[in-house]
Amino acid sequence: MEQQTQSQTKTRDTNIELLRILAMFMVVVIHCICYTGATTNEITSNWFASNILLSIAGVADVLFLLITGYYAMKSKLNIKKIALLWGKTIFYSYIIFAIYTLVFHRRMNFYNIYSSIFPVLSGNYWFITAYIALYLLTPIIKIIVQKLTQNQFKYLLILLGIYYGIVSFIFEPSVIFKGHFPRVIFIYLIGAYIGMYVKEKKDHYFAKYLLMCAVRTLVFVFVNVLLKIKPNVINNNMAYNIDDLLNIIFILGGIFLFMGFRTIKINNKTLQKVITCVSASTFPVYIIHESNLNRNIWTITLNKIPNHWNLGVLMTYSIMAPVTVFVLCILIDLIRRLIVYLIRKIPQIDSIFTKTAKKVDNINERINKFIEPKEERVLEEKV
């Protein structure tokens, strides 16, 4: 399997890796539900049930951003990590494209070809693109954050929280704050603050998370019912934001769930190994099932089905489909990792991998020296 350094293993907590797995499963749940169209259909029992599940799983993106920010302040920029993620994205994008064209003989339009050839730059996988951009900005964000006192950092988060929690939730956001990326940075900074200043302590975090799920469901139902009765009362911005997976309700729910998982201790060695192994394949799960080509097939196939399903069938699908997709994607990536492991058993190929890794490490070291503060560099040289 792909090798992990000892230092990387030490800086990762098994409980947070378990949360990473849960977050990716939640992503699959969201897509399985949304592609059926059940969340946008007429207000029925299926609509209610689908939106309750969406409220529970909707914290997925928030969790990934919190985890990223939580660890970011403790580590330096690692270009190899970005190269591996970019490489996996390209690998699966090309494989999926080849299967659709060579096996299924599907005709491709310009967007299909462009987004498959440039899956990261095209935004085919918006979260991968945002994650890489955020990761590359991390050294600069880290320098700024470390210059702030705890109270200054808290003040910044409060201001951003007021803006994203109240102002932009109700009113049309300012041009400079439009789009997901400013909000991505905000959630990332919350994760960084938790990692730097918030101590682990027992609390009713899971109950608070469920409360946020209930609040989101109630607000969503209220807004949509009101839109049906008096469409002019609710503005379009509020109607859009209540459905946004990065809105303030999901942010709060994600924080509570993250804080709850911080308190979990996993001591079983076998379970730790299983979690670590599965966690390494979380991003490939997203890359495989959320390819724009697969997404189109999902939408076309599933969009009209829920109109003919009763509640029991929809709930069975909502459980079985995500589990099946998640397990299949994990197995596919485990096979890829096994193939890489076997290929690296060949000395000549392993030598190429090793030399390439050393070159990337040298580049990475130069970049870190270039961007790190002068006083930090002087301190390291003295040590």
Secondary structure, DSSP 8 states (H G I E B T S, - for coil): -----HHHHHTS-HHHHHHHHHHHHHHHHHHHHHTTTTTTSSSSHHHHHHHHHHHHHTTHHHHHHHHHHHHHTTS---HHHHHHHHHHHHHHHHHHHHIIIIIS-----HHHHHHHHSTTTTTSSHHHHHHHHHHHHHHHHHHHHHHS-HHHHHHHHHHHHHIIIIIHHHS---GGG-SSHHHHHHHHHHHHHHHHH-------HHHHHHHHHHHHHHHHHHHHHHHHH-TTTS-HHHHHHTT-TTSHHHHHHHHHHHHHHHT-----HHHHHHHHHHHTTHHHHHHHHT-HHHHHHHHHHHTTGGGG--HHHHHHHHHHHHHHHHHHHHHHHHHHHHHHHHHTTSHHHHHHHHHHHHHHHHHHHHHHHHHS-HHHHHHHHH-
